[in-house]
Amino acid sequence: MPDTTLARQTAAKTEHFDVLIVGAGISGIGGAYHLTTQMPDRSFVILETQESFGGTWLTHKYPGIRSDSDLHTFGYRFKPWKGKPIATAHEIKTYMGEVIEENDIARHIRYRHRIESASWSSQDNLWTIDAVRTDTGEALRFTANFLWMCQGYYRHSVGYTPEWPGMESFKGQIVHPQTWPEDLDYTGKKIVVIGSGATAATVIPAMADKAGHVTMLQRSPTYFIPGRNAIELAETLRQLEVDEEWIHEIVRRKILHDQSVFTRRSLEESDKVRAELLAGVRAHVGPDFPLEPHFTPSYRPWQQRIAFVPDGDLFKAIRGGKASVETDEIDRFVPEGILLKSGKTLEADIIVTATGFDLSVMGDIAFTVDGKPVDFADTVTYRGMMFTGVPNMVWVFGYFRASWTLRADLVGDFVCRLLDHMDKHQARKVQVALRPEDKDMPLLPWIDPENFNPGYLMRGMHLLPKRGDKPEWQHTQDYWNEKNIFPAIDLEDRAFVYG
């Protein structure tokens, strides 16, 4: 890799855009659509580290990769989804590709552009973004009036794998789903998948037919919702020959309403919801399978994300004997596999560490404001998308209990409205600041662990901005309310400081 500091000093030119979008995943392509349709005269560019669009759907290449949210709500509000609600990565990328082609977005995207730093100057009211071409090492510089962070929330280059004793002694292959080898042959092999979340639930049934046997090894179980990979309402409306745009909107509203009710019940009637979820699993694994300890979590429903298992494929693999479950803790790796704390040894040819990812706040980009480094953990968030002391920047962070794209669309409308408001008032700078009435407001972690506490969030909470105890100073995770709140945000509120 060439010396990027020297290369940057000799960069040939600086390109300027009104808006610079970071990332060509589901949020970035959505943001580009909103700029194209709502602000067609605004110049913009999308910088993407990877070789193509797709974000997480490009990063992950493990067997069976699919959504764990329904595509009626994970799809954009402006483009109807016509396929099965749980979709493969290929189907999602095809859908995104259609959005790019239909709206002439491809010409705005620069692939293999890794951003290293972003510097704000109050003297110039500009962001300066230094990037490197990952294929050539060429240094590039951009300036932008506004920065739109759509890079996601985890580190794409490498997944999270705990350090277990003896890993170096294992004679087989250790694979993380995030860096899946294209040439991995697991035919007839003994596989152990460490993990109990959506990735494990996806990869196990996908590998089970070819593998000799797949064992799901979990320290603690997860809630799942098994069911038919179809939306009955959508099927009925299609039989009635209702227009697809109408079907998309009606089905989205029905799903979102049901999700809102389910979330409320998970808090208010957690025992009933727990029983219903376990009954759904029981119906697939059969009457003799021990739900305790394998599928009975210790936490209440919705404290961690619940994955939908289409057509119950995970449980069918278990019931058919092609897969099995072990609920135990790892003592250490041994040459032939994994020694559990119970004393049992799981033999393996391949071990898949479906153990999650590393949180990456703002894409590991070095931010400065007027020469001073920005530590986002020292900032306070405005509705989970703007941060005190950081001008002309918005971040897309989706929902934990609903589809990510729902918030990407809300934020897209907000950004366009904010930019238009700035134009009308001839403001070149906007940042959020605590108001006099917020002076004694308690500052709290990004989210309450009693509300939601997956491992990746708990490991990285110290990196995230603070929240206040007022709705405007937090990410409420409540789409059903935010869909009405966001369009009504008062841009003249004292939380917005213009210059």
N, C-alpha and C positions, 0 to 999 in steps of 0.2 A: 504494500500500500504506500503510495507516495506521501511525502510530508504535506499534510493538508494545510498547515499554517503557512508554509511557503507558497503553496498553490493558491491559497486564498489571496495572498498579497499580490499575486500576479493575475488574478481573475480579470478577464478582458473587459467585461462590462457589467452593469447593474440593470436589471429589468424591473420596471415598476408596474404594480397593479393596484387597483382600488381595494381588492380583497384577495387575501391568500388563504386557501383552504389546505389544511394539513390532513392528508389521508384520503385515499380513494376507495374506502370501504362503504358500507351501507349509509353511514352518516355523511361522508364527504360527497358521494354522488347525489344524495338527497339535497344537500346544501347547494350544490351546483344547479340542480333543477330549480330550486326556489329563486336563486339569483337570476337564472336565465329567463324565467317566466315572470317574476315580479319586478326585477330591476334589469331589463335587457340592455341598458346603456352602461351598466357597471362592468368594468374590466376585472377579470379574476383568473387565477391559476390554481391548479391542484397539484401539490407536490406529494408524491407517493414513493416510499422506500422500496416496495416490492416491484416485481417486473410486470405486474398487471393489476387490474382493479379486483376488488372482492374482499379485501381485509381478512377477517377471520376465516372466510370461506375459501380463501386462497392459501392462507398459512397452513391450515389443517388438511392433511391428506391421508388420514388413517382410514381403515376400512369402515364403510357404512356412514361416514360423516354426514350429519343431517341436522336440521334445526331442532331445538327443543321448545320453540314457540311456534304457534300456528302462523302460517304465512298470510292469513287474512289480516292479522294485525302486525306481523313482522314486515309484510310488504308495505310499500308506500301507500298513503291514503289516496294519491292521485293516479295510481295504476292498479287496476283490479288484478287480483290473484285468481287464476282459474284452475289450478291444479289441486292436488291433495294438500291438506293443511300442514302436515309435517313433510318437509321437502328436503331433498338431497342438496349437498353443496353445489353440484353441477346445475341443478334446477334453479337455485338461487342466483348463481353467477349468470346464467342465461337470462333470467329476469332483469338483473342489474344491467346486463349488456344491452337489453332492449331499451331501457331507460336512457342509457348513454347514446345509443344510436338515434332514437326518436327525438332527442332534444339537442343533438349536435354537441355533446359534451366532450367527446374524445379529444378535440383540438385544444381543450383547456388543460389536459392532464399531462404531467411530466413524470414518467416512471423512473425508477432507480435513482431517485433524488432523496438522499438522507439528510435531514436538517440537523445541523450541529448546534446552532445557536440562534437566538432571536433577541434582538436588542431594541428597546424603545427609546426614542429621543423626544423629550418634551420640547426641545428647541425647534425640531423639524416636524413634530407630530407625525412621526413615521416609525414603523417597524423595519428593521434591517435583518434579513434572514440569510444566514450563511449555510450553504448546503454543499454536498459532495456527490458527484455521480459515482454510484457504487461500482459501475462496470469499467469506468475509465480513470477514476480518481480526480477528475476535473473539478475544480472549485467553482462554485457559482454563487452569485449574490443577487438577492431580490430585495426590493423595498415594497411596503404595502401600507395603505392607510388603516387597514383593519385585518385582524388575524382571527381565523375561524378554526378552532381546534377540533378536528373530527378523527383523531388518530386512535380512538379507542381507549382502553384502560389497562391493557396488559402488554408485557414485553413479547413481541412476536418472535424474536430471534431464538429464544430458548425458554422451555417450560420450567415449572417448579418441580424439582425432585429432591426429597429429603436425603440426607446423608445417613445411610444405615451402616452399621458395622459389617465388615466382610464383603462389601459389594465387589471389591477387586478380586475376590476369590471365586466368584460365580463363573462357571465355565461356559455358560450360555450367553445370550445376547440380551442387553437391557435397552429398551426402546421407550422414548416418551412420545405420546401421540402428536405433540406439537412439532416434532422433528422426525416424522415417520420415514424410514428408508423406502425408496420406491421399489427396490429389488428384494424386499423382505419376503422370504418364502416360509410360510408357517404350516404348510401342508403336512398333516399327520403329527405335528409337534404338540408337546405339552406346554400350554400357555398359562401363566399366572398374570392376571390383571389386578394391579393394586389400585383400589379406589372404589367408590360407591356412587359417584355422581352421574351426570348425564353422559359424559364421555365413556365411562365404563359401561353404562347401560346401552350405549350405541355400538361400541367396538366388540363386545362379547358376542351378541347374536350374529354380527357380521362375520366373525372369525370362526364361529362354532362349526359350521358345515365342513370346512376344509381342515380345521385343526383336529388333532387327536382328541384333545379335551381342553376346555377352558375353565379355569377356576377364578372366580371373583373373590379376591381377598380384601376384606374391609375391616377397619378398626371399629367403625360404627356405621349403622345402616342409614339409608336415605329414604325419604318418601317418594313414591312414584304414582303416576296416574296412568294406568293402562287403559287402552280403548281403541276403537276402530279409527283408522286414519281417514276420517271423513267427517264433514259437518252436515248433519241431516238437514238443517235449514237451507244450506246452500244447494243441496241436491234437490230439495222440494221446489225452491225458487227457479232452478234451471228447468225442471220439468214443466213449470208454469210459463216458461219462456220469458222470464223477467230479464231486462237488460242487465248485462254484467256490471255496469257501474252501480246500478241500484243494489244488485246482490252484494257487491263488495261493501257498500256502506251499511246495508242492513245487517249483514253477518258480522261485520266489525263491531257494530254497536251492541249486538246481542252478546258476542263473546266478551267484550269489555265490561258490559253490565254484569254478566255472570261472574267474571273475575273479581269485580269489585265486591260483589256479594260474598264470594268465596273467601276473599281476604278478610272481610269483616267477621265472617263466621269463624275463621281460623283464630281470631283474637277472642271473640266472645263465646264461642261454642267449641273450643279446641278439642275437647274429648269426643264430641260427636263427629267432628271432621276427621279426627284421627281414626275412629272406628270405620268410617266410610272409606277412607283411603286403604286401610288394611283389608277391608272386605273386597275391594277391587283387586288387590294382589292375590288374596285367597282364591278368588274365582279362577285365576289363571294357573296358579301353582298346584292347586288341588288340595283336598282336605287333610292330607297327611304331612304336608311340608311344614316344618317348624318356622312360623313367622317370627317367633321369639327364639334366638336373638337376631335372625338374619334380615328381617324387614320391619322391625319395630324400633324406630328411632327414639332416643331419650328426650329430644326436644319437641316443642309443639309444632304443628304444621306451619309452614311459611317462615320459620326462622332462618331457613336456608331454601334455596331455589328448589322447586319441585319439577322434575322432568316428566314429560308425557312419553309413554312407551307405546309407539304405534303398533296396533294389533297384538300387543302383549308379547312382542318377539323375544325379549329378554327372558320372560318367564316360561315361554314355550321351550326355549333352549334348555332351561333348567329342568323343566318337567320331563323333557325328552331324554335327559341324561347326557346331553352334549356339553352341558355346563353345570357347574356346581358353585356353592357359596361357602366361604369360610369367614367367620367373624372372630377375629383374634388380633393380636398385636405381633409385630415382627420383633423377634429377638435379634437375629442377624441373618445375613446372607451366607450360604454355604456353597461349596462347589456344585452340588447337585440341585440347588434351588434355594428355598427360604425355610429357616428354622423359626417356628412360632413360639411364643412365650408359653404356650400350653405344652410344648415339647414335641409337637407334631412337625414333620418336615413335608413341605410341598415341593415335589419334584417339578422341575421346569426346564424346558429348552430355551424358552423366551419369556422374559419378564417385562410386562408393559406397565410403566409407571403413570397411570392416569390420575396423577396427584395434584393437578391444577396448574396454575400459572402464577407468574410474578406480576404484581401490580406495577404499572409504570405511569406515574403522574406526568402528564404533558409530554409523553413520548421520549423521555430522557433527554430532552432539549435543554440546553443551558440558557435560561432566561435572565435578562438584566433590564432594569428600568433606570434610565439616566445613569448608567454605569454601575449600579448596585445590583448584585445577584438577587434573584427572587427565590425565596423559600416559600412554596405554596402552603406549607403547613403553618406559616405565620399569617396567612390571609384568612379572611372570613368570606364565605361564599354567598352570593346573591342568587337564590333559587337554584343553586347547584350548577350555574353556568357562567357567572362573572365573579371576579375576586377583587377585594379591596386592594387598592394600590397598583392595579395592573390595568392600564388604559387600553381601550380599543381592542378588546379580545373577548371572545365567547367560546366556551367549551361545551361540547355535547357529551353528556353522561346520561345514559338511558335509565330504564327502570329495572329493578331487581325482580319484581313480581309481574311484570308485563313486558311486552315486546319493546326492544331498544328503539326501534324505528318510530314508535309513537312519539317519543320525546324529540327525536331528531326532526320530525315534521313541525312540532310546536316551536322548537328553537329556531328552525328555518324561518318561520313566519315572524318571530320576534326580531331576528337579526335584520331582516328586510325592513321591518317597521322602524327599528332603531336607526338604521342608516338613512332612511327617508326623513325621519324626525331631525337628525343631525343636519341634513341638507337644508331643510326648511328654516332652521335656526342658525345656519352658517357656522355650525360647531365642527371643529376638526378633531376634537378629543372628547371622550366620555369615559368615566370610570365610576365605580360604585364606592360609596363611603358610608360608614355608620353615621346615622343622624343623631342630633342631640337627644332624641327620645330613646336612642339605643345605647346611651352612655354606660349604663349599669347592666346591660343585658349579659347574662351568663354565656360564655363561649364553651361549646361542647364538641366532642368528636363528630366527624362527618356524619355518622349514623349511630343510633343507639344499638349496642350489641344485643339488647333484649328484643329489639325489633327485627334485626337481620344480622347474622353473624357467620357467613361462610369463611373458610380458612384464609383465602387470598385477601379478604378485606381485613381480617383481624391481623394478619401479618404486616399489612401495609398501611394501617390506619394512621400511623405517625407521619406518613407522607402526605396525607390529604388535608385540604383546607378545613378550617373550623366552621361550625354552624352556630347560629344563635338559637334562642328559644322562641323566635317569632317565625311564622311561615315564610316570610320573604327572605329570611337569612338561613334557609336550609333547602335541601332537596327532599321534598316531602314523600317522594315515591308514590304519589297518588294521582295517577293519570285522570281518573274519573272527575276529580276536582280541577286539576291543572288545565284540562282542555277548555275550561271556561275562564280560569284565572289568567292564563298567559295572554289571550287576546285583549284582556282588560287591564294589563299592567300599565300603570300611570307613568309615562316617561318623563313627566314633570315632577315626580316624587323627589324629595330631597335626597333619596338614596343615590340618584344619578347626578353626577357633577360634570358639567360640560365646560369646555374651554375652546 
